[in-house]
Amino acid sequence: MTKDETRLLTAHLPIPLADRVDQLADHLGRSRDWIVKQALSAWIAQEEERNRLMHEALADVDAGRVIEHQAVQIWANSLNTDRPLSAPR
């Protein structure tokens, strides 16, 4: 598939959401297709990054690179004091 090839996808949207897409398209002077492509691209990138970070965090846990909950709680509680502690490492 080349860069210029496309495929039509359809989705049923709640009317208020479809109206917001239309309003944004009008406001930006762009097509609804452009708005939906931008939104979907951003969402997919966000989900891919979330998935990458999750796997990275799980690898840290598997390797024992963790901070005890109690240490984090003590640090968090200190943030409302005159002498906040440094973040635990």
N, C-alpha and C positions, 0 to 999 in steps of 0.2 A: 504494500500500500504506500503510495507516494504521499508527500506532505500535503498536496492539494486535494487528495481524495477525501470525501466525507461520507458519513453514513447518518441517516435520519434516525433519531431516537425520539420517542414520544413519552410524555409523562403527564399524568393528570395532577394538576395543581389546585389547591384550594383557591377559590375566587379571590380572596383578599391578597394572597401571595402573587397571583397572576396580575392583579391590578397594580401591585407595587412594582413588579417587573416592568409593566407598561409605563408607569409614571417615571421610573428611573431611566428607561430608554428614551422617553420624551425629553426629560431633563438633560440628559447627556448627549442627545442627538445621535444616539446609536440604535441599532436594531435590537429586538428582543433576543434574537439568536446570539448576538454579541454579548449581551448581558448574561445570558444563561451559560455561554461558553466560559466567560470570565469567572462566574461564580463556581461552576463545576470544576474548572481547572484549579482554582484556589482551594476548594474543599478537598480535592484529591491530593494536592500537595500537602495540605495540613494533615490529612489522615496518614499519608506515607511517612511524614516526619514523626507523627505520634507513634506509629508502628516501629520506626527505627529507634526512637528513644526508649520505647518499652523493651525492645530486645537488648538494647545497651544496658538498661537498668537490670534486667534479668541476668545478664552476663556478670554484672557487678555483684549481684547477690550470690550467684553460683561461685564466684571467685572469693567470696567473703569480704568484699569491699562494702561494708554496711556500717551505719551508725546506730547505736542502740536507741530505742525509743525514749528511754528515760533521759538520756543525754540531750536529745532534741527537746524534750518537754522542759527540762531545766533551763536550757538556752532560751526557748520561746517565752517562758515565764519571766525571764530576766529582762526582756525587751521593754517591759512597762516600768522598769525601775530606773533609778538615777545612775546605776552602773550596769548597763547591759553586758552580758558575756560575749566573747567571740563565738562565732558559729562553731559547733563541734566538727571535728575532722576524723 
